[in-house]
Amino acid sequence: MPFSAIAGVSYLSVQLLIPLVGLLASDSEVAYFKVAFSIAMLVSAPLAIVETTIHPHVTQVFASGDKKKLFSMVSLAGIAALLFSLPLALIFIIFGQEILETFYGLDYSEAYLPLVIIVTGFVIVNLIGPSMLLLHATNYEKDALIVSTGGAILTLTLCVIWIPEHGATGAAFAFTISKVTRALMFRIWAQIRITKTFREGPRG
């Protein structure tokens, strides 16, 4: 049940962004945000691939009680995701304006700043690494659900504050700040929980 809830919260926190931009800003701002977000998502792909690849290994290392190896694995996975995503991120940051105008038209140049903000957020999250995996692959899926829910609430709160005045840029800031904050919280919470578990003996 917690795994389904985590997936649901993560899905809704992203999918609600577009209706919120439409409700609190304008149709053109919705278009800018959708384009920026769809392009920026390419930068998040390496971390998703890395998470899928190392998931069973994280569970195995946790069961073995090797804390140092566990956190080292996650850190290296984050570095790998960063290295794979950085060239694409730099292309979007440096040539994003030209890409938007070439493929979407001159009107979409307004999507450049939201694109840069979201891409920067994904790069930082990639550097932090697959932090949520540390919780939901180590018997702490309920803790992961709490952090995910808190992140969704933060996203919606920041959207309500920033979208009316800043439109797509406000939505991009809200998403990015929440995404990075959630990743850091996953990492910190996992560090505390797993350290305590290894002191007491691994959970079954």
N, CA, C and O of each residue as an XYZ file, in Angstrom:
816
protein
N       0.806     -1.211      0.000
C       0.000      0.000      0.000
C       0.851      1.278      0.000
O       0.553      2.201     -0.759
N       1.913      1.360      0.837
C       2.739      2.577      0.805
C       3.369      2.836     -0.560
O       3.493      3.988     -0.977
N       3.775      1.752     -1.271
C       4.391      1.929     -2.585
C       3.404      2.560     -3.563
O       3.767      3.449     -4.334
N       2.146      2.091     -3.527
C       1.119      2.652     -4.405
C       0.851      4.113     -4.046
O       0.673      4.956     -4.924
N       0.826      4.398     -2.746
C       0.574      5.762     -2.287
C       1.705      6.697     -2.700
O       1.456      7.831     -3.109
N       2.944      6.229     -2.595
C       4.102      7.044     -3.005
C       4.000      7.389     -4.483
O       4.192      8.538     -4.880
N       3.694      6.372     -5.296
C       3.557      6.602     -6.737
C       2.421      7.573     -7.020
O       2.543      8.449     -7.877
N       1.320      7.418     -6.303
C       0.168      8.292     -6.500
C       0.459      9.729     -6.121
O       0.099     10.652     -6.852
N       1.110      9.927     -4.980
C       1.454     11.281     -4.525
C       2.418     11.946     -5.498
O       2.254     13.118     -5.837
N       3.429     11.195     -5.948
C       4.407     11.745     -6.893
C       3.738     12.133     -8.208
O       4.035     13.180     -8.783
N       2.836     11.281     -8.673
C       2.140     11.542     -9.935
C       1.257     12.787     -9.826
O       1.280     13.657    -10.698
N       0.490     12.857     -8.759
C      -0.445     13.978     -8.605
C       0.281     15.306     -8.408
O      -0.155     16.339     -8.915
N       1.391     15.273     -7.668
C       2.106     16.523     -7.394
C       2.653     17.140     -8.676
O       2.838     18.354     -8.749
N       2.915     16.305     -9.696
C       3.379     16.808    -10.982
C       2.200     17.166    -11.882
O       2.183     18.223    -12.514
N       1.215     16.268    -11.930
C       0.081     16.472    -12.843
C      -0.788     17.658    -12.445
O      -1.450     18.249    -13.298
N      -0.797     18.012    -11.177
C      -1.610     19.144    -10.740
C      -0.980     20.493    -11.081
O      -1.648     21.526    -11.031
N       0.304     20.480    -11.426
C       0.988     21.727    -11.739
C       0.352     22.435    -12.936
O       0.116     23.643    -12.902
N       0.082     21.682    -13.974
C      -0.459     22.290    -15.191
C      -1.850     22.885    -14.970
O      -2.084     24.023    -15.376
N      -2.799     22.152    -14.333
C      -4.086     22.784    -14.034
C      -3.962     24.012    -13.146
O      -4.717     24.973    -13.297
N      -3.000     23.981    -12.210
C      -2.805     25.139    -11.330
C      -2.310     26.354    -12.107
O      -2.734     27.479    -11.846
N      -1.410     26.123    -13.063
C      -0.930     27.237    -13.884
C      -2.096     27.811    -14.692
O      -2.231     29.028    -14.823
N      -2.933     26.926    -15.230
C      -4.096     27.392    -15.980
C      -5.088     28.142    -15.121
O      -5.691     29.121    -15.560
N      -5.256     27.678    -13.887
C      -6.214     28.302    -12.972
C      -5.708     29.635    -12.437
O      -6.474     30.590    -12.309
N      -4.423     29.697    -12.127
C      -3.876     30.874    -11.454
C      -3.161     31.852    -12.386
O      -2.835     32.970    -11.985
N      -2.916     31.427    -13.639
C      -2.228     32.320    -14.587
C      -3.032     32.387    -15.889
O      -4.186     32.818    -15.889
N      -2.418     31.959    -16.996
C      -3.104     32.062    -18.293
C      -2.776     30.852    -19.153
O      -1.896     30.058    -18.820
N      -3.500     30.720    -20.270
C      -3.272     29.600    -21.179
C      -1.869     29.630    -21.771
O      -1.247     28.583    -21.954
N      -1.376     30.812    -22.068
C      -0.033     30.912    -22.634
C       1.022     30.448    -21.631
O       2.011     29.822    -22.012
N       0.813     30.754    -20.354
C       1.748     30.299    -19.316
C       1.714     28.779    -19.186
O       2.740     28.150    -18.925
N       0.533     28.194    -19.369
C       0.405     26.734    -19.363
C       1.258     26.140    -20.479
O       1.984     25.168    -20.267
N       1.164     26.731    -21.668
C       1.935     26.248    -22.813
C       3.436     26.352    -22.554
O       4.188     25.428    -22.864
N       3.868     27.469    -21.988
C       5.298     27.642    -21.689
C       5.776     26.584    -20.693
O       6.837     25.985    -20.867
N       4.979     26.366    -19.653
C       5.392     25.405    -18.626
C       5.420     23.985    -19.177
O       6.355     23.233    -18.902
N       4.403     23.609    -19.955
C       4.340     22.248    -20.501
C       5.536     21.971    -21.402
O       6.134     20.897    -21.329
N       5.885     22.923    -22.241
C       7.020     22.744    -23.142
C       8.319     22.646    -22.353
O       9.133     21.756    -22.599
N       8.514     23.559    -21.405
C       9.738     23.556    -20.595
C       9.869     22.253    -19.808
O      10.949     21.666    -19.736
N       8.778     21.815    -19.229
C       8.815     20.607    -18.403
C       9.093     19.368    -19.246
O       9.883     18.510    -18.851
N       8.447     19.272    -20.403
C       8.631     18.090    -21.251
C      10.072     17.967    -21.740
O      10.602     16.860    -21.839
N      10.706     19.099    -22.046
C      12.105     19.063    -22.480
C      13.021     18.728    -21.304
O      13.928     17.905    -21.428
N      12.779     19.370    -20.168
C      13.631     19.175    -18.993
C      13.585     17.742    -18.474
O      14.557     17.266    -17.886
N      12.471     17.052    -18.685
C      12.333     15.674    -18.203
C      13.415     14.761    -18.769
O      13.759     13.751    -18.154
N      13.953     15.108    -19.934
C      15.026     14.300    -20.529
C      16.246     14.256    -19.618
O      16.985     13.271    -19.604
N      16.452     15.330    -18.857
C      17.606     15.402    -17.952
C      17.417     14.474    -16.752
O      18.395     14.046    -16.138
N      16.167     14.161    -16.418
C      15.895     13.290    -15.276
C      16.000     11.806    -15.625
O      16.032     10.961    -14.730
N      16.054     11.483    -16.918
C      16.043     10.077    -17.349
C      17.216      9.257    -16.790
O      16.988      8.133    -16.342
N      18.469      9.767    -16.795
C      19.571      8.954    -16.273
C      19.373      8.499    -14.835
O      19.723      7.368    -14.496
N      18.818      9.357    -13.982
C      18.604      8.962    -12.589
C      17.548      7.866    -12.503
O      17.686      6.935    -11.710
N      16.498      7.967    -13.307
C      15.455      6.936    -13.310
C      16.033      5.590    -13.739
O      15.680      4.552    -13.178
N      16.917      5.608    -14.729
C      17.548      4.367    -15.197
C      18.450      3.783    -14.118
O      18.446      2.576    -13.876
N      19.225      4.654    -13.470
C      20.132      4.210    -12.407
C      19.340      3.610    -11.244
O      19.726      2.572    -10.706
N      18.246      4.246    -10.857
C      17.423      3.742     -9.756
C      16.919      2.341    -10.046
O      16.970      1.467     -9.181
N      16.437      2.126    -11.252
C      15.926      0.811    -11.642
C      17.032     -0.238    -11.614
O      16.806     -1.383    -11.222
N      18.224      0.163    -12.030
C      19.352     -0.773    -12.118
C      19.852     -1.214    -10.755
O      20.134     -2.394    -10.548
N      19.965     -0.272     -9.819
C      20.597     -0.619     -8.536
C      19.600     -1.028     -7.450
O      20.013     -1.432     -6.363
N      18.298     -0.930     -7.723
C      17.291     -1.226     -6.691
C      17.532     -2.561     -5.988
O      17.595     -2.586     -4.759
N      17.670     -3.687     -6.726
C      17.875     -4.965     -6.020
C      19.180     -5.011     -5.244
O      19.265     -5.670     -4.209
N      20.202     -4.310     -5.739
C      21.503     -4.311     -5.060
C      21.434     -3.527     -3.748
O      22.076     -3.899     -2.767
N      20.658     -2.448     -3.731
C      20.473     -1.678     -2.500
C      19.829     -2.558     -1.431
O      20.243     -2.539     -0.272
N      18.826     -3.319     -1.820
C      18.146     -4.211     -0.879
C      19.106     -5.265     -0.339
O      19.099     -5.567      0.854
N      19.928     -5.821     -1.218
C      20.875     -6.858     -0.805
C      21.935     -6.308      0.150
O      22.242     -6.924      1.170
N      22.481     -5.160     -0.187
C      23.534     -4.575      0.661
C      22.952     -4.169      2.014
O      23.610     -4.322      3.042
N      21.725     -3.653      2.018
C      21.081     -3.303      3.283
C      20.924     -4.536      4.163
O      21.176     -4.487      5.367
N      20.508     -5.640      3.554
C      20.324     -6.892      4.305
C      21.649     -7.414      4.858
O      21.678     -8.076      5.895
N      22.747     -7.112      4.157
C      24.059     -7.579      4.618
C      24.587     -6.748      5.785
O      25.501     -7.173      6.491
N      24.007     -5.561      5.986
C      24.425     -4.708      7.100
C      25.632     -3.844      6.822
O      26.225     -3.286      7.745
N      26.011     -3.726      5.538
C      27.189     -2.935      5.175
C      26.753     -1.491      4.879
O      26.464     -1.145      3.734
N      26.711     -0.669      5.907
C      26.246      0.724      5.767
C      27.145      1.530      4.838
O      26.651      2.277      3.993
N      28.456      1.389      4.985
C      29.389      2.168      4.176
C      29.201      1.871      2.695
O      29.176      2.786      1.872
N      29.070      0.597      2.357
C      28.895      0.201      0.965
C      27.561      0.694      0.426
O      27.459      1.078     -0.739
N      26.532      0.683      1.280
C      25.197      1.110      0.864
C      25.193      2.580      0.436
O      24.717      2.915     -0.648
N      25.719      3.441      1.286
C      25.716      4.871      0.971
C      26.716      5.211     -0.137
O      26.509      6.152     -0.903
N      27.798      4.438     -0.210
C      28.765      4.633     -1.287
C      28.129      4.293     -2.633
O      28.346      4.991     -3.623
N      27.343      3.216     -2.661
C      26.662      2.798     -3.887
C      25.703      3.877     -4.376
O      25.661      4.187     -5.567
N      24.940      4.440     -3.461
C      23.963      5.463     -3.818
C      24.667      6.744     -4.278
O      24.219      7.395     -5.222
N      25.757      7.099     -3.617
C      26.515      8.291     -4.011
C      27.118      8.132     -5.403
O      27.067      9.058     -6.212
N      27.689      6.961     -5.684
C      28.265      6.699     -7.000
C      27.188      6.690     -8.080
O      27.414      7.141     -9.202
N      26.011      6.167     -7.724
C      24.892      6.158     -8.664
C      24.480      7.587     -9.012
O      24.162      7.891    -10.161
N      24.490      8.460     -8.002
C      24.161      9.864     -8.239
C      25.176     10.540     -9.140
O      24.812     11.318    -10.022
N      26.458     10.241     -8.917
C      27.515     10.821     -9.754
C      27.368     10.335    -11.197
O      27.529     11.110    -12.140
N      27.060      9.037    -11.359
C      26.868      8.488    -12.704
C      25.694      9.165    -13.407
O      25.788      9.524    -14.580
N      24.578      9.340    -12.676
C      23.409     10.013    -13.250
C      23.748     11.449    -13.633
O      23.303     11.946    -14.667
N      24.539     12.111    -12.791
C      24.936     13.493    -13.070
C      25.793     13.572    -14.330
O      25.580     14.438    -15.177
N      26.752     12.676    -14.449
C      27.650     12.694    -15.603
C      26.900     12.449    -16.905
O      27.198     13.071    -17.925
N      25.932     11.548    -16.872
C      25.160     11.252    -18.081
C      24.195     12.388    -18.439
O      23.908     12.623    -19.613
N      23.703     13.081    -17.423
C      22.700     14.118    -17.676
C      23.310     15.502    -17.935
O      22.674     16.353    -18.558
N      24.526     15.723    -17.464
C      25.124     17.054    -17.544
C      25.304     17.572    -18.975
O      25.004     18.738    -19.227
N      25.782     16.754    -19.925
C      25.916     17.282    -21.296
C      24.592     17.776    -21.868
O      24.534     18.833    -22.497
N      23.532     17.006    -21.645
C      22.216     17.401    -22.148
C      21.717     18.654    -21.435
O      21.128     19.541    -22.053
N      21.962     18.715    -20.124
C      21.549     19.892    -19.350
C      22.257     21.148    -19.861
O      21.634     22.201    -19.995
N      23.543     21.040    -20.142
C      24.299     22.190    -20.643
C      23.790     22.642    -22.011
O      23.736     23.837    -22.302
N      23.421     21.673    -22.841
C      22.866     22.017    -24.158
C      21.580     22.820    -23.997
O      21.372     23.822    -24.681
N      20.718     22.367    -23.083
C      19.449     23.063    -22.871
C      19.650     24.455    -22.263
O      18.930     25.399    -22.589
N      20.644     24.560    -21.373
C      20.893     25.855    -20.735
C      21.527     26.847    -21.712
O      21.153     28.019    -21.753
N      22.485     26.364    -22.492
C      23.201     27.262    -23.412
C      22.397     27.554    -24.680
O      22.339     28.692    -25.145
N      21.777     26.504    -25.230
C      21.078     26.658    -26.510
C      19.560     26.532    -26.388
O      18.861     26.382    -27.390
N      19.057     26.594    -25.158
C      17.629     26.412    -24.938
C      16.757     27.386    -25.705
O      15.718     27.006    -26.246
N      17.176     28.637    -25.751
C      16.415     29.663    -26.457
C      16.281     29.304    -27.943
O      15.195     29.385    -28.516
N      17.392     28.910    -28.547
C      17.379     28.547    -29.966
C      16.548     27.287    -30.209
O      15.826     27.197    -31.202
N      16.653     26.318    -29.299
C      15.884     25.073    -29.436
C      14.385     25.364    -29.394
O      13.624     24.850    -30.214
N      13.974     26.177    -28.449
C      12.558     26.517    -28.312
C      12.038     27.251    -29.545
O      10.961     26.943    -30.055
N      12.809     28.218    -30.014
C      12.361     29.009    -31.165
C      12.356     28.191    -32.455
O      11.523     28.414    -33.333
N      13.293     27.240    -32.565
C      13.367     26.416    -33.771
C      12.236     25.399    -33.839
O      11.612     25.226    -34.886
N      11.971     24.721    -32.716
C      11.006     23.625    -32.725
C       9.585     24.046    -32.347
O       8.621     23.371    -32.707
N       9.455     25.156    -31.624
C       8.128     25.554    -31.159
C       7.691     26.932    -31.663
O       6.506     27.262    -31.613
N       8.630     27.728    -32.141
C       8.292     29.053    -32.643
C       8.768     30.157    -31.708
O       9.078     29.914    -30.541
N       8.821     31.370    -32.242
C       9.324     32.509    -31.474
C       8.506     32.786    -30.221
O       9.045     33.256    -29.219
N       7.209     32.500    -30.271
C       6.341     32.765    -29.119
C       6.763     31.974    -27.889
O       6.484     32.377    -26.760
N       7.437     30.848    -28.109
C       7.797     29.977    -26.984
C       9.150     30.324    -26.365
O       9.648     29.585    -25.516
N       9.740     31.423    -26.775
C      10.990     31.842    -26.143
C      10.784     32.151    -24.662
O      11.731     32.121    -23.876
N       9.530     32.452    -24.285
C       9.209     32.728    -22.882
C       9.366     31.483    -22.000
O       9.404     31.580    -20.773
N       9.456     30.326    -22.637
C       9.610     29.079    -21.871
C      11.058     28.823    -21.477
O      11.346     27.859    -20.768
N      11.974     29.683    -21.933
C      13.397     29.441    -21.680
C      13.747     29.490    -20.194
O      14.418     28.588    -19.691
N      13.303     30.524    -19.487
C      13.641     30.632    -18.062
C      13.063     29.470    -17.250
O      13.789     28.887    -16.445
N      11.784     29.107    -17.427
C      11.277     27.912    -16.738
C      12.083     26.661    -17.077
O      12.314     25.814    -16.214
N      12.511     26.546    -18.341
C      13.316     25.392    -18.746
C      14.625     25.333    -17.976
O      15.004     24.278    -17.469
N      15.314     26.456    -17.887
C      16.603     26.505    -17.180
C      16.418     26.168    -15.696
O      17.229     25.450    -15.110
N      15.360     26.687    -15.105
C      15.106     26.443    -13.677
C      14.858     24.960    -13.419
O      15.426     24.390    -12.487
N      14.011     24.332    -14.239
C      13.685     22.920    -14.029
C      14.886     22.031    -14.321
O      15.141     21.073    -13.591
N      15.623     22.341    -15.380
C      16.822     21.567    -15.712
C      17.840     21.638    -14.575
O      18.439     20.627    -14.208
N      18.031     22.831    -14.020
C      18.962     22.990    -12.892
C      18.526     22.144    -11.706
O      19.358     21.530    -11.038
N      17.236     22.110    -11.444
C      16.720     21.285    -10.350
C      16.996     19.811    -10.560
O      17.396     19.113     -9.628
N      16.787     19.333    -11.774
C      17.043     17.920    -12.061
C      18.522     17.586    -11.932
O      18.872     16.497    -11.478
N      19.395     18.514    -12.327
C      20.831     18.285    -12.196
C      21.215     18.133    -10.721
O      21.993     17.249    -10.364
N      20.667     18.996     -9.876
C      20.957     18.919     -8.436
C      20.429     17.614     -7.844
O      21.110     16.972     -7.044
N      19.229     17.229     -8.233
C      18.645     15.979     -7.739
C      19.478     14.783     -8.198
O      19.683     13.838     -7.436
N      19.959     14.823     -9.443
C      20.826     13.745     -9.925
C      22.093     13.636     -9.079
O      22.560     12.538     -8.778
N      22.640     14.790     -8.702
C      23.849     14.801     -7.872
C      23.573     14.202     -6.494
O      24.398     13.461     -5.959
N      22.424     14.519     -5.927
C      22.056     13.948     -4.618
C      21.937     12.439     -4.719
O      22.249     11.715     -3.774
N      21.484     11.974     -5.872
C      21.402     10.533     -6.109
C      20.024      9.970     -5.835
O      19.107     10.702     -5.464
N      19.881      8.668     -6.019
C      18.581      8.012     -5.817
C      18.226      7.909     -4.342
O      18.161      6.814     -3.784
N      17.996      9.057     -3.717
C      17.826      9.127     -2.265
C      16.545      8.458     -1.779
O      16.543      7.841     -0.713
N      15.451      8.567     -2.541
C      14.215      7.924     -2.114
C      14.372      6.411     -2.056
O      13.745      5.734     -1.241
N      15.225      5.895     -2.938
C      15.478      4.462     -2.987
C      16.023      3.955     -1.659
O      15.759      2.815     -1.274
N      16.787      4.798     -0.951
C      17.349      4.401      0.337
C      16.261      4.079      1.355
O      16.483      3.283      2.267
N      15.099      4.685      1.209
C      14.005      4.419      2.147
C      13.095      3.302      1.664
O      12.842      2.348      2.399
N      12.595      3.410      0.419
C      11.593      2.413      0.026
C      12.207      1.080     -0.400
O      11.464      0.137     -0.670
N      13.540      0.967     -0.469
C      14.168     -0.326     -0.745
C      14.775     -0.934      0.517
O      15.406     -1.990      0.462
N      14.581     -0.263      1.655
C      15.186     -0.741      2.903
C      14.159     -0.848      4.037
O      14.478     -0.614      5.202
N      12.941     -1.202      3.679
C      11.859     -1.415      4.651
C      11.335     -0.141      5.304
O      10.639     -0.205      6.317
N      11.662      1.011      4.733
C      11.173      2.279      5.284
C      10.262      2.996      4.287
O      10.332      4.213      4.117
N       9.406      2.209      3.635
C       8.518      2.799      2.632
C       7.509      3.768      3.246
O       7.081      4.706      2.574
N       7.122      3.565      4.502
C       6.194      4.493      5.151
C       6.851      5.856      5.376
O       6.210      6.899      5.247
N       8.126      5.825      5.708
C       8.875      7.083      5.852
C       8.970      7.796      4.506
O       8.847      9.018      4.430
N       9.189      7.019      3.446
C       9.248      7.602      2.101
C       7.925      8.253      1.737
O       7.898      9.298      1.086
N       6.828      7.636      2.155
C       5.504      8.197      1.879
C       5.315      9.529      2.601
O       4.738     10.463      2.044
N       5.799      9.616      3.835
C       5.684     10.867      4.598
C       6.453     11.994      3.901
O       5.943     13.104      3.747
N       7.682     11.692      3.484
C       8.491     12.701      2.804
C       7.849     13.096      1.478
O       7.820     14.276      1.128
N       7.331     12.111      0.737
C       6.683     12.396     -0.550
C       5.466     13.287     -0.363
O       5.244     14.217     -1.138
N       4.685     13.003      0.662
C       3.494     13.804      0.930
C       3.869     15.228      1.312
O       3.238     16.188      0.868
N       4.904     15.358      2.140
C       5.384     16.690      2.511
C       5.871     17.468      1.305
O       5.642     18.673      1.198
N       6.549     16.772      0.390
C       7.025     17.424     -0.823
C       5.879     17.899     -1.703
O       5.945     18.977     -2.294
N       4.830     17.092     -1.787
C       3.658     17.474     -2.590
C       2.964     18.695     -1.998
O       2.536     19.589     -2.727
N       2.857     18.728     -0.679
C       2.233     19.878     -0.011
C       3.058     21.140     -0.241
O       2.510     22.216     -0.484
N       4.389     20.996     -0.162
C       5.270     22.151     -0.413
C       5.107     22.648     -1.842
O       5.046     23.854     -2.080
N       5.036     21.724     -2.791
C       4.861     22.101     -4.197
C       3.590     22.914     -4.394
O       3.616     23.980     -5.009
N       2.479     22.406     -3.870
C       1.192     23.081     -4.046
C       1.174     24.440     -3.353
O       0.612     25.403     -3.874
N       1.790     24.513     -2.180
C       1.832     25.785     -1.442
C       2.612     26.847     -2.213
O       2.161     27.984     -2.351
N       3.790     26.464     -2.714
C       4.614     27.408     -3.469
C       3.941     27.807     -4.781
O       4.070     28.944     -5.234
N       3.223     26.863     -5.384
C       2.496     27.179     -6.624
C       1.440     28.255     -6.383
O       1.317     29.207     -7.154
N       0.695     28.090     -5.318
C      -0.358     29.052     -5.002
C       0.232     30.433     -4.727
O      -0.387     31.450     -5.040
N       1.422     30.467     -4.144
C       2.067     31.750     -3.821
C       2.673     32.408     -5.054
O       2.538     33.618     -5.237
N       3.343     31.622     -5.905
C       4.159     32.191     -6.969
C       3.513     32.228     -8.352
O       3.808     33.128     -9.138
N       2.644     31.280     -8.664
C       2.081     31.234    -10.017
C       1.278     32.489    -10.377
O       1.433     32.997    -11.487
N       0.418     33.015     -9.473
C      -0.372     34.182     -9.865
C       0.474     35.357    -10.361
O       0.058     36.086    -11.261
N       1.641     35.538     -9.784
C       2.482     36.678    -10.172
C       3.509     36.318    -11.238
O       3.842     37.149    -12.084
N       4.015     35.080    -11.205
C       5.136     34.735    -12.083
C       4.798     33.674    -13.129
O       5.663     33.318    -13.929
N       3.592     33.168    -13.148
C       3.174     32.230    -14.179
C       4.013     30.967    -14.250
O       4.266     30.319    -13.234
N       4.448     30.616    -15.472
C       5.217     29.395    -15.689
C       6.533     29.403    -14.921
O       6.987     28.362    -14.445
N       7.140     30.572    -14.801
C       8.394     30.684    -14.044
C       8.159     30.375    -12.571
O       8.975     29.702    -11.942
N       7.060     30.855    -12.021
C       6.716     30.547    -10.639
C       6.473     29.072    -10.436
O       6.899     28.508     -9.428
N       5.792     28.431    -11.380
C       5.552     26.988    -11.294
C       6.862     26.215    -11.370
O       7.046     25.216    -10.675
N       7.771     26.689    -12.223
C       9.078     26.037    -12.351
C       9.877     26.147    -11.053
O      10.497     25.177    -10.617
N       9.859     27.329    -10.440
C      10.543     27.501     -9.154
C       9.905     26.613     -8.080
O      10.612     25.982     -7.293
N       8.583     26.566     -8.050
C       7.878     25.754     -7.053
C       8.248     24.285     -7.204
O       8.553     23.610     -6.221
N       8.221     23.796     -8.429
C       8.563     22.392     -8.685
C      10.011     22.102     -8.310
O      10.301     21.106     -7.648
N      10.918     22.979     -8.736
C      12.341     22.744     -8.521
C      12.721     22.782     -7.047
O      13.433     21.902     -6.565
N      12.254     23.787     -6.340
C      12.568     23.892     -4.915
C      12.013     22.694     -4.151
O      12.689     22.143     -3.282
N      10.800     22.295     -4.469
C      10.189     21.145     -3.798
C      10.929     19.857     -4.130
O      11.151     19.018     -3.257
N      11.311     19.702     -5.395
C      12.010     18.492     -5.834
C      13.353     18.349     -5.122
O      13.692     17.272     -4.633
N      14.108     19.431     -5.068
C      15.415     19.390     -4.423
C      15.263     19.194     -2.908
O      15.997     18.413     -2.302
N      14.316     19.901     -2.310
C      14.076     19.762     -0.864
C      13.686     18.331     -0.517
O      14.162     17.773      0.472
N      12.824     17.745     -1.328
C      12.388     16.372     -1.078
C      13.555     15.397     -1.196
O      13.689     14.490     -0.374
N      14.404     15.577     -2.216
C      15.555     14.694     -2.389
C      16.507     14.784     -1.196
O      17.017     13.771     -0.718
N      16.740     16.019     -0.721
C      17.609     16.194      0.453
C      17.006     15.558      1.692
O      17.714     14.931      2.479
N      15.698     15.718      1.869
C      15.028     15.128      3.028
C      15.084     13.605      2.984
O      15.282     12.958      4.012
N      14.908     13.034      1.790
C      15.036     11.580      1.646
C      16.412     11.128      2.095
O      16.546     10.144      2.822
N      17.432     11.849      1.661
C      18.813     11.456      1.963
C      19.102     11.592      3.460
O      19.688     10.695      4.066
N      18.696     12.704      4.047
C      18.948     12.938      5.471
C      18.179     11.947      6.332
O      18.724     11.369      7.272
N      16.897     11.755      5.998
C      16.059     10.846      6.774
C      16.590      9.413      6.660
O      16.625      8.676      7.646
N      17.001      9.029      5.453
C      17.539      7.688      5.258
C      18.827      7.492      6.055
O      19.050      6.432      6.641
N      19.672      8.522      6.071
C      20.921      8.443      6.829
C      20.627      8.180      8.306
O      21.272      7.339      8.932
N      19.662      8.896      8.853
C      19.309      8.732     10.267
C      18.704      7.360     10.533
O      19.111      6.660     11.460
N      17.722      6.982      9.705
C      17.013      5.725      9.902
C      17.930      4.516      9.748
O      17.938      3.616     10.589
N      18.699      4.508      8.667
C      19.540      3.338      8.373
C      20.681      3.220      9.379
O      21.037      2.114      9.786
N      21.250      4.343      9.779
C      22.299      4.314     10.805
C      21.766      3.714     12.096
O      22.430      2.891     12.726
N      20.570      4.125     12.487
C      19.941      3.581     13.694
C      19.668      2.092     13.545
O      19.864      1.325     14.487
N      19.213      1.679     12.355
C      18.912      0.273     12.106
C      20.161     -0.587     12.221
O      20.122     -1.664     12.817
N      21.271     -0.118     11.653
C      22.501     -0.901     11.697
C      23.071     -0.998     13.114
O      23.762     -1.960     13.448
N      22.778      0.000     13.937
C      23.201     -0.085     15.335
C      22.405     -1.180     16.064
O      22.935     -1.908     16.904
N      21.128     -1.267     15.714
C      20.239     -2.206     16.399
C      20.235     -3.593     15.743
O      19.785     -4.571     16.339
N      20.752     -3.659     14.488
C      20.688     -4.914     13.736
C      19.657     -4.782     12.627
O      18.559     -4.289     12.883
N      19.972     -5.208     11.386
C      19.085     -5.050     10.253
C      17.710     -5.621     10.492
O      17.545     -6.654     11.139
N      16.707     -4.913      9.945
C      15.317     -5.362     10.055
C      15.075     -6.447      9.027
O      15.713     -6.454      7.974
N      14.160     -7.367      9.313
C      13.831     -8.419      8.369
C      12.669     -8.036      7.510
O      12.254     -8.814      6.651
